[in-house]
Amino acid sequence: MKSIYPMKQKIQQLIHNAAAEAYRQGDIPSSDFPEIVIDEPKLDTHGDFSTNIALVMASVQKRPPRKVAEIILKYLDDRGGDIAKAEIAGPGFINFFVNPASWLPVLKVVHTEDTRFGAANIGGGERVQVEFVSANPTGPLHVGHGRGAAVGDSMANILSFCGYDVQREYYINDSGRQIRTLGRSVFLRYQQLFGENIAFPHDCYQGDYIVDIAKEIKKLKKNTLLEQSDDQATTYCARYAADIILADIKKDLTAFGVTHDNWFSEQSLFDSGHVDRVINEFKEKHIIYQKDDALWFNTSLYGDEKDRVVVRNNGLTTYFASDIAYHHDKFERGFEQVIDVWGADHHGYIPRMAASIEASGYHRDQFKVILVQLVNLLRGGLPVTMSTRSGEFVTLKDVVDEVGRDAARFIFLTRHYESPLDFDLELARQKTNENPVYYVQYVHARIASIVRKDREKGGSSEQWDADAVVRLTEPEEIQIMKALARYPEAVAGSAAYLEPHRITFYLMNLASCFHAYYNKHRVLTDDPILSRARLYLVLAVQKVIRNGLTLLGVSAPEQM
């Protein structure tokens, strides 16, 4: 991904110009220059930036790496004065030391762009759909759904911030075996409420919420369902229960700060004939064929390990059939890219869905899947027992009610979604630096407190003052400005790689820089000019903290 980090871009351009001039002067024999990669060394003694370009160019240029590095530095023309020093290290690395004053302009950019700082038109208006959560309406959302909701919603925020036209969608699995099982579970509990001695099967839904729904139906319908056939009563119970559960899901997601733009019904694909239409289209193209009285999708033709059944020999469609139609419908609605957020257990499902999209005439790279790993719920470091089989599990609502929306969302995003996550409920409630969301939010609130104190004295710190900001020379101040300059690249990387945790990591690093500064230096001093400069600096930090938290769907409090 091309860097949008201004200082990196400047150094990349300086190196390119130097190599081009060296070629024109005959000091290097080839104009074949590779991509210039700029890294940030872990040790300050190695400079602000480093590149291995000389090592990469050495074989093509037929020179030892250090000789190539010497030639590049010979023609390095830094007329802007941003580079205080450049030196060769090790086998041929080039380290760049940036003039401290060159970091100052980032403060003005942060203040000027304000809520839009970090935004970029990477997407160019491309229409993207992010489908996430999509839990079957057969029970409450659990903590795993919460992690998927946090990932999907923040990813949609980030993509929108980067210039994509984003729609959030929830796919309602309101058709098929699981809905039928839901109806059967509720009807059996309903029958038990009338004293019927019925054994409750293990393959039915076990939670107390099933009994609660059965009680609602009893209150509404009295004993009338007992007079209907089992099929009629089960169908009624299924629809009623699914509607109740879906309403609770929407309520829980709203409390979690998640609002979907569209709720798409699986059943609507059958009612509209879309499933049959897609199957017939693929049959005409010989992509779907008949074998053993069933219909098979020739997914192996498109890289899947084997072909897949779409219609069983009993005439019933598989989930794959409706999923094919659903994704076909997504592209028919004009989305240029679709992103699905799934549980990690769906990993094996990706190749067949990618095959169906390619068979539909679209490119595989228009379909991306984010796989979200499990959440290990802890309390004081000890596992919280959860069992969906017995119906005893901690719901997303339980977690939000206990620790709050902000803590839940932030902690869900503290690790890459492909890694399992330990979520400690006790830690999430603590108001200490051990709690990551508190650690970051406290910075925003602390700066707000500083600003209030300054304004009580009649101060104003929002305006750029060139004479003041040049006083920002402390190492911790430079570190903060460097961190602020990284924010646009963190956002762009998060959008490009679909990794919202990059924002979380960035915010924790920026918070660390602020804490290190605040613990060592006073912001409001006896020197009004220095105070004005430092207020301008910390206000920039506050704005970026707010911007990042907003992308994660987390609040930026003025007081804590």
URGICOR-V955467 format. One record per residue. RES is the residue in three letters. SS is DSSP state (hx for helix, st for strand, lp for the rest). PHI is phi in radians with two decimals (999 if undefined). OMEGA is omega in degrees with one decimal (999 if undefined). Layout:
res: (RES:RES)
ss: (SS:SS)
phi: (PHI:PHI)
omega: (OMEGA:OMEGA)
This chain:
res: (MET:LYS:SER:ILE:TYR:PRO:MET:LYS:GLN:LYS:ILE:GLN:GLN:LEU:ILE:HIS:ASN:ALA:ALA:ALA:GLU:ALA:TYR:ARG:GLN:GLY:ASP:ILE:PRO:SER:SER:ASP:PHE:PRO:GLU:ILE:VAL:ILE:ASP:GLU:PRO:LYS:LEU:ASP:THR:HIS:GLY:ASP:PHE:SER:THR:ASN:ILE:ALA:LEU:VAL:MET:ALA:SER:VAL:GLN:LYS:ARG:PRO:PRO:ARG:LYS:VAL:ALA:GLU:ILE:ILE:LEU:LYS:TYR:LEU:ASP:ASP:ARG:GLY:GLY:ASP:ILE:ALA:LYS:ALA:GLU:ILE:ALA:GLY:PRO:GLY:PHE:ILE:ASN:PHE:PHE:VAL:ASN:PRO:ALA:SER:TRP:LEU:PRO:VAL:LEU:LYS:VAL:VAL:HIS:THR:GLU:ASP:THR:ARG:PHE:GLY:ALA:ALA:ASN:ILE:GLY:GLY:GLY:GLU:ARG:VAL:GLN:VAL:GLU:PHE:VAL:SER:ALA:ASN:PRO:THR:GLY:PRO:LEU:HIS:VAL:GLY:HIS:GLY:ARG:GLY:ALA:ALA:VAL:GLY:ASP:SER:MET:ALA:ASN:ILE:LEU:SER:PHE:CYS:GLY:TYR:ASP:VAL:GLN:ARG:GLU:TYR:TYR:ILE:ASN:ASP:SER:GLY:ARG:GLN:ILE:ARG:THR:LEU:GLY:ARG:SER:VAL:PHE:LEU:ARG:TYR:GLN:GLN:LEU:PHE:GLY:GLU:ASN:ILE:ALA:PHE:PRO:HIS:ASP:CYS:TYR:GLN:GLY:ASP:TYR:ILE:VAL:ASP:ILE:ALA:LYS:GLU:ILE:LYS:LYS:LEU:LYS:LYS:ASN:THR:LEU:LEU:GLU:GLN:SER:ASP:ASP:GLN:ALA:THR:THR:TYR:CYS:ALA:ARG:TYR:ALA:ALA:ASP:ILE:ILE:LEU:ALA:ASP:ILE:LYS:LYS:ASP:LEU:THR:ALA:PHE:GLY:VAL:THR:HIS:ASP:ASN:TRP:PHE:SER:GLU:GLN:SER:LEU:PHE:ASP:SER:GLY:HIS:VAL:ASP:ARG:VAL:ILE:ASN:GLU:PHE:LYS:GLU:LYS:HIS:ILE:ILE:TYR:GLN:LYS:ASP:ASP:ALA:LEU:TRP:PHE:ASN:THR:SER:LEU:TYR:GLY:ASP:GLU:LYS:ASP:ARG:VAL:VAL:VAL:ARG:ASN:ASN:GLY:LEU:THR:THR:TYR:PHE:ALA:SER:ASP:ILE:ALA:TYR:HIS:HIS:ASP:LYS:PHE:GLU:ARG:GLY:PHE:GLU:GLN:VAL:ILE:ASP:VAL:TRP:GLY:ALA:ASP:HIS:HIS:GLY:TYR:ILE:PRO:ARG:MET:ALA:ALA:SER:ILE:GLU:ALA:SER:GLY:TYR:HIS:ARG:ASP:GLN:PHE:LYS:VAL:ILE:LEU:VAL:GLN:LEU:VAL:ASN:LEU:LEU:ARG:GLY:GLY:LEU:PRO:VAL:THR:MET:SER:THR:ARG:SER:GLY:GLU:PHE:VAL:THR:LEU:LYS:ASP:VAL:VAL:ASP:GLU:VAL:GLY:ARG:ASP:ALA:ALA:ARG:PHE:ILE:PHE:LEU:THR:ARG:HIS:TYR:GLU:SER:PRO:LEU:ASP:PHE:ASP:LEU:GLU:LEU:ALA:ARG:GLN:LYS:THR:ASN:GLU:ASN:PRO:VAL:TYR:TYR:VAL:GLN:TYR:VAL:HIS:ALA:ARG:ILE:ALA:SER:ILE:VAL:ARG:LYS:ASP:ARG:GLU:LYS:GLY:GLY:SER:SER:GLU:GLN:TRP:ASP:ALA:ASP:ALA:VAL:VAL:ARG:LEU:THR:GLU:PRO:GLU:GLU:ILE:GLN:ILE:MET:LYS:ALA:LEU:ALA:ARG:TYR:PRO:GLU:ALA:VAL:ALA:GLY:SER:ALA:ALA:TYR:LEU:GLU:PRO:HIS:ARG:ILE:THR:PHE:TYR:LEU:MET:ASN:LEU:ALA:SER:CYS:PHE:HIS:ALA:TYR:TYR:ASN:LYS:HIS:ARG:VAL:LEU:THR:ASP:ASP:PRO:ILE:LEU:SER:ARG:ALA:ARG:LEU:TYR:LEU:VAL:LEU:ALA:VAL:GLN:LYS:VAL:ILE:ARG:ASN:GLY:LEU:THR:LEU:LEU:GLY:VAL:SER:ALA:PRO:GLU:GLN:MET)
ss: (lp:lp:lp:lp:lp:hx:hx:hx:hx:hx:hx:hx:hx:hx:hx:hx:hx:hx:hx:hx:hx:hx:hx:hx:lp:lp:lp:lp:lp:lp:lp:lp:lp:lp:lp:lp:lp:st:st:lp:lp:lp:lp:hx:hx:hx:lp:lp:st:st:st:lp:hx:hx:hx:hx:hx:hx:hx:hx:hx:lp:lp:lp:hx:hx:hx:hx:hx:hx:hx:hx:hx:hx:lp:lp:lp:lp:lp:lp:lp:lp:st:st:st:st:st:st:st:lp:lp:lp:st:st:st:st:st:st:lp:hx:hx:hx:hx:lp:hx:hx:hx:hx:hx:hx:hx:hx:hx:hx:hx:hx:lp:lp:lp:lp:lp:lp:lp:lp:lp:lp:st:st:st:st:st:lp:lp:lp:lp:lp:lp:lp:lp:lp:lp:st:hx:hx:hx:hx:hx:hx:hx:hx:hx:hx:hx:hx:hx:hx:hx:hx:hx:hx:hx:lp:lp:lp:st:st:st:st:st:st:st:st:lp:lp:lp:lp:hx:hx:hx:hx:hx:hx:hx:hx:hx:hx:hx:hx:hx:hx:hx:hx:hx:lp:lp:lp:lp:lp:lp:lp:lp:lp:lp:lp:lp:lp:lp:hx:hx:hx:hx:hx:hx:hx:hx:hx:hx:hx:hx:hx:hx:lp:lp:hx:hx:hx:hx:lp:lp:hx:hx:hx:hx:hx:hx:hx:hx:hx:hx:hx:hx:hx:hx:hx:hx:hx:hx:hx:hx:hx:hx:hx:hx:hx:hx:lp:lp:lp:lp:lp:lp:st:st:st:st:hx:hx:hx:hx:hx:hx:lp:lp:hx:hx:hx:hx:hx:hx:hx:hx:hx:hx:hx:lp:lp:lp:st:st:st:st:lp:lp:st:st:st:st:lp:hx:hx:hx:hx:lp:lp:lp:lp:lp:st:st:st:st:lp:lp:lp:lp:lp:st:lp:hx:hx:hx:hx:hx:hx:hx:hx:hx:hx:hx:hx:hx:hx:lp:lp:lp:lp:st:st:st:st:st:st:st:hx:hx:hx:hx:hx:hx:hx:hx:hx:hx:hx:hx:hx:hx:hx:hx:lp:lp:lp:lp:hx:hx:hx:st:st:st:st:st:st:lp:lp:st:st:st:st:st:lp:lp:st:st:lp:lp:lp:st:lp:lp:lp:lp:st:lp:lp:st:hx:hx:hx:hx:hx:hx:hx:hx:lp:hx:hx:hx:hx:hx:hx:hx:hx:lp:lp:lp:lp:lp:lp:lp:lp:st:st:st:st:hx:hx:hx:hx:hx:lp:lp:lp:lp:lp:lp:hx:hx:hx:hx:hx:hx:hx:hx:hx:hx:hx:hx:hx:hx:hx:hx:hx:hx:hx:hx:hx:lp:lp:lp:lp:lp:lp:lp:lp:lp:hx:hx:hx:hx:lp:lp:lp:lp:lp:hx:hx:hx:hx:hx:hx:hx:hx:hx:hx:hx:hx:hx:hx:hx:hx:hx:hx:hx:hx:hx:hx:hx:lp:lp:lp:hx:hx:hx:hx:hx:hx:hx:hx:hx:hx:hx:hx:hx:hx:hx:hx:hx:hx:lp:lp:lp:lp:lp:lp:lp:lp:lp:hx:hx:hx:hx:hx:hx:hx:hx:hx:hx:hx:hx:hx:hx:hx:hx:hx:hx:hx:hx:hx:hx:hx:hx:hx:lp:lp:lp:lp:lp:lp:lp:lp)
phi: (999:-1.15:-1.25:-2.00:-1.44:-0.90:-1.19:-1.09:-1.06:-1.07:-1.19:-1.01:-1.19:-1.08:-1.14:-1.06:-1.10:-1.16:-1.13:-1.13:-1.20:-1.09:-1.19:-1.10:-1.47:1.48:-1.36:-2.26:-1.48:-2.26:-1.71:-1.46:-1.79:-1.33:-1.07:-1.61:-1.75:-1.99:-2.02:-1.85:-1.06:-1.33:-1.80:-1.06:-1.17:-1.65:1.66:-1.50:-2.45:-2.55:-2.43:-1.83:-1.00:-1.17:-1.19:-1.23:-1.36:-0.94:-1.17:-1.22:-1.44:0.95:-2.40:-1.08:-0.95:-1.14:-1.17:-1.07:-1.09:-1.09:-1.13:-1.06:-1.17:-1.05:-1.81:-1.24:-2.03:-1.72:-1.23:-1.34:1.30:-1.34:-1.67:-1.33:-2.83:-2.34:-2.51:-1.60:-2.31:1.01:-1.31:2.68:-1.18:-2.01:-1.82:-2.03:-1.91:-1.48:-1.03:-0.89:-1.14:-1.26:-1.49:-1.03:-1.03:-1.08:-1.12:-1.15:-1.13:-1.04:-1.18:-1.22:-1.41:0.89:-1.17:-1.71:-1.12:1.74:-1.30:-2.67:-1.57:-1.15:-1.32:1.01:1.41:-1.04:-1.42:-2.22:-1.94:-1.95:-1.80:-2.60:1.25:0.76:-1.23:-1.03:-1.35:-2.08:-3.13:-1.13:-1.24:-1.84:-1.12:-1.11:-1.10:-1.09:-1.12:-1.10:-1.16:-1.13:-1.13:-1.11:-1.20:-1.17:-1.12:-1.12:-1.03:-1.14:-1.09:-1.10:-1.11:-1.74:1.66:-1.58:-1.61:-1.87:-2.12:-1.67:-2.31:-2.04:-1.65:-1.57:-1.41:-1.82:-2.52:1.80:-1.08:-1.17:-1.18:-1.10:-1.12:-1.05:-1.06:-1.12:-1.06:-1.18:-1.15:-1.13:-1.14:-1.04:-1.10:-1.13:-1.14:-1.69:1.49:-1.30:-1.49:-2.14:-1.26:-1.66:-1.14:-1.22:-1.50:-1.64:-1.32:-1.65:-1.13:-1.10:-1.08:-1.17:-1.12:-1.07:-1.16:-1.06:-1.13:-1.07:-1.15:-1.07:-1.15:-1.42:-1.85:0.97:-1.81:-1.12:-1.19:-1.19:-1.54:-1.63:-1.19:-1.01:-1.16:-1.12:-1.14:-1.13:-1.09:-1.08:-1.07:-1.10:-1.16:-1.11:-1.11:-1.07:-1.13:-1.11:-1.14:-1.13:-1.10:-1.19:-1.07:-1.07:-1.12:-1.14:-1.19:-1.07:-1.12:-1.53:1.49:-1.99:-2.23:-1.52:-1.34:-2.56:-2.01:-1.85:-1.52:-1.06:-1.05:-1.12:-1.17:-1.40:-1.09:-1.47:1.42:-1.15:-1.10:-1.11:-1.10:-1.16:-1.06:-1.15:-1.07:-1.27:-1.15:-1.11:-1.55:1.13:-1.50:-1.90:-2.34:-1.74:-2.74:0.97:1.11:-2.12:-1.83:-2.05:-1.65:-1.38:-1.21:-1.12:-1.15:-2.02:1.73:-1.32:-1.23:-2.79:-1.29:-2.21:-1.33:-1.97:-2.31:-1.26:-1.21:-1.62:1.56:-1.54:-1.37:-1.58:-1.06:-1.06:-1.07:-1.23:-1.18:-1.07:-1.12:-1.12:-1.26:-1.05:-1.14:-1.01:-1.24:-1.13:-1.36:1.71:-1.30:-1.56:-2.58:-2.11:-2.14:-1.89:-1.82:-2.11:-1.25:-1.08:-1.25:-1.65:-0.96:-1.23:-1.48:-1.10:-1.02:-1.24:-1.22:-1.09:-1.11:-1.16:-1.22:-1.13:-1.14:-1.39:1.72:-1.91:-1.55:-1.04:-1.30:-1.47:-2.11:-2.24:-2.16:-1.77:-1.74:-1.81:-1.35:-1.19:-1.90:-1.68:-1.45:-2.16:-2.38:1.11:1.53:-1.82:-1.07:-1.63:-1.21:-2.33:-2.55:-1.21:-1.15:-1.53:1.47:-1.76:-2.59:-1.48:-1.49:-1.05:-1.05:-1.00:-1.15:-1.11:-1.10:-1.45:-1.92:1.65:-1.13:-1.07:-1.11:-1.08:-1.11:-1.10:-1.16:-1.03:-1.84:-1.43:-2.31:-1.02:-1.10:-1.43:-1.84:-1.01:-2.14:-1.59:-2.03:-1.68:-1.10:-1.15:-1.08:-1.16:-1.68:-1.27:-1.80:-2.40:-1.21:-1.24:-1.56:-1.05:-1.24:-1.12:-1.02:-1.46:-1.08:-1.06:-1.07:-1.07:-1.19:-1.07:-1.15:-1.05:-1.15:-1.07:-1.12:-1.07:-1.10:-1.15:-1.24:-1.09:-1.64:1.48:-1.38:-2.54:-2.28:-1.58:-1.69:-1.17:-2.29:-1.04:-1.22:-1.45:-1.14:-1.18:-1.39:-1.46:-2.16:-1.14:-0.94:-1.20:-1.24:-1.11:-1.08:-1.12:-1.12:-1.07:-1.13:-1.07:-1.12:-1.37:-1.02:-1.00:-1.23:-1.11:-1.17:-1.09:-1.13:-1.09:-1.23:-1.17:-1.83:0.94:-2.31:-1.14:-1.12:-1.06:-1.21:-1.06:-1.03:-1.03:-1.09:-1.18:-1.18:-1.12:-1.07:-1.09:-1.08:-1.15:-1.02:-1.07:-1.24:-1.15:-1.28:-1.96:-2.28:-1.42:-1.45:-1.61:-2.01:-1.35:-1.71:-1.08:-1.23:-1.13:-1.07:-1.09:-1.15:-1.21:-1.13:-1.07:-1.16:-1.25:-1.13:-1.13:-1.05:-1.03:-1.10:-1.25:-1.02:-1.06:-1.05:-1.15:-1.08:-1.07:-1.10:-1.50:1.34:-2.02:-1.33:-2.05:-1.26:-1.46:-2.44:-2.42)
omega: (179.1:-177.6:170.2:175.8:-171.3:-177.3:175.7:179.5:179.9:-178.3:175.7:-178.8:178.4:-180.0:-179.8:-179.6:-179.7:179.5:179.5:178.9:177.7:177.9:-179.7:-179.5:177.2:-179.3:172.4:-170.7:-173.7:176.3:179.3:-176.5:177.8:175.1:-178.3:-178.5:179.6:177.8:175.0:-179.5:178.6:-179.8:179.6:-179.6:178.2:177.0:179.0:-179.4:179.1:177.1:176.3:-173.8:-178.3:178.2:-179.2:-176.9:-168.8:-176.0:-179.8:-177.3:178.8:178.4:170.4:-177.4:-178.9:177.7:176.9:179.6:178.5:-180.0:179.2:-179.1:178.3:-176.4:179.0:-174.6:-178.5:-178.2:-179.8:177.9:-179.3:-176.5:178.0:-177.9:173.2:-176.6:179.6:-179.5:174.3:-175.8:179.7:174.0:174.5:179.2:-178.7:176.2:-175.6:174.0:-177.2:-178.7:-178.9:177.4:-174.8:-177.3:-179.4:179.7:179.9:178.6:179.6:-178.1:-178.1:-177.7:172.3:-176.3:-179.9:178.2:-176.7:-179.9:177.9:179.7:179.1:-175.3:179.6:178.3:-179.9:-178.1:-177.7:173.8:174.7:178.4:-176.6:-171.1:175.1:177.7:176.9:179.4:-179.1:179.7:-178.5:174.5:176.7:-173.9:176.4:174.9:179.7:178.2:177.3:178.6:179.5:179.8:-176.9:-177.3:179.1:178.1:176.8:176.8:-176.4:179.1:177.8:179.4:-178.6:169.4:176.4:174.6:-166.7:170.2:175.6:-178.0:174.6:179.5:-176.3:177.3:-175.2:179.1:173.2:-169.9:-175.2:176.7:176.9:177.5:176.8:179.7:179.1:179.7:-178.5:-178.3:177.8:176.7:176.8:179.1:179.2:178.9:177.5:174.5:-179.9:-178.3:-175.6:175.4:-178.0:-174.2:178.7:-178.0:174.4:-178.4:-166.5:-169.7:178.1:-179.6:177.3:177.4:180.0:178.9:178.1:178.2:177.3:-179.2:178.2:179.2:-176.8:-171.7:-175.1:-178.9:-172.8:-179.3:179.2:-178.7:-179.9:174.4:179.1:-178.4:179.7:-178.5:179.6:178.9:178.9:-178.4:179.9:-177.9:-178.6:-178.4:-179.2:178.7:179.2:-177.9:-179.9:177.4:177.7:177.1:179.0:180.0:-179.9:179.3:177.4:177.8:179.3:178.5:-177.3:175.8:177.5:177.2:-176.1:174.7:-171.4:-177.7:174.1:-178.3:-179.3:177.6:176.9:-178.5:-179.2:-178.0:-175.9:-179.8:179.9:-178.4:-179.0:178.7:-180.0:178.0:-179.1:175.9:178.9:178.5:179.8:175.0:172.4:-177.6:-178.7:176.2:179.4:178.1:176.4:176.4:-176.5:175.3:-176.3:-177.7:179.6:176.4:-176.7:171.9:177.0:-175.3:178.7:177.4:-174.2:178.1:174.7:174.1:-178.5:-178.4:173.8:177.6:-179.3:179.5:175.0:175.4:-179.1:-179.5:-179.4:177.5:175.5:-179.3:-178.4:-179.6:172.7:179.5:179.6:-179.0:175.8:178.2:173.0:176.9:-179.7:177.4:176.5:-179.4:178.5:175.2:-175.5:170.4:-175.3:-179.2:178.8:-175.9:-177.9:-178.3:-174.2:-176.7:-178.7:177.6:176.9:178.0:-178.9:179.5:176.9:178.8:178.8:177.0:179.1:-178.6:179.5:-176.6:172.8:-178.3:179.9:-179.8:172.4:179.8:-175.4:-179.0:-174.8:174.1:174.9:-176.4:-178.5:170.7:-176.0:178.7:-178.9:-178.0:172.3:-176.6:177.3:178.3:177.8:-178.7:-179.8:-179.2:179.7:179.1:-179.6:-178.0:174.6:179.1:177.8:-177.3:-179.4:179.1:-176.5:-172.7:-178.4:-177.5:-176.1:-178.4:-178.7:-177.1:-176.3:-176.6:175.8:-174.6:-178.2:177.0:173.6:-175.4:177.8:178.9:174.0:-175.9:171.2:-178.5:-178.9:-176.8:179.5:-180.0:-176.3:179.9:-176.4:174.3:179.5:179.5:175.6:179.1:-171.9:-178.7:176.6:-179.2:-179.0:-178.5:-179.2:178.4:-179.8:-178.5:179.3:179.2:176.9:178.4:178.4:-179.1:178.5:178.9:-179.8:-177.6:175.3:178.4:178.6:-179.0:175.8:-172.0:-175.8:-173.5:175.8:178.4:-175.1:-179.6:-179.3:-171.1:178.5:177.0:-178.8:-174.9:179.9:179.9:179.9:177.1:177.4:179.1:178.0:-179.2:175.7:179.6:178.5:-179.0:-178.3:-170.8:179.6:179.6:177.1:179.0:-179.2:178.3:178.0:179.0:-175.6:-175.0:-180.0:-176.1:-177.7:-179.3:176.6:178.1:178.8:178.3:-179.6:-177.0:178.9:176.7:178.8:177.2:178.1:178.0:180.0:-179.0:179.0:179.9:-174.7:180.0:-175.8:-173.8:172.3:176.2:177.7:-176.5:175.9:179.4:-175.1:-179.6:178.0:178.1:179.3:179.9:-177.8:174.9:178.1:178.8:-174.6:174.5:175.8:176.2:-179.2:-179.5:-178.0:174.6:178.3:-179.2:-178.7:178.9:178.8:178.2:179.9:-178.5:-177.9:-176.6:177.0:-172.7:175.2:-179.7:176.6:999)
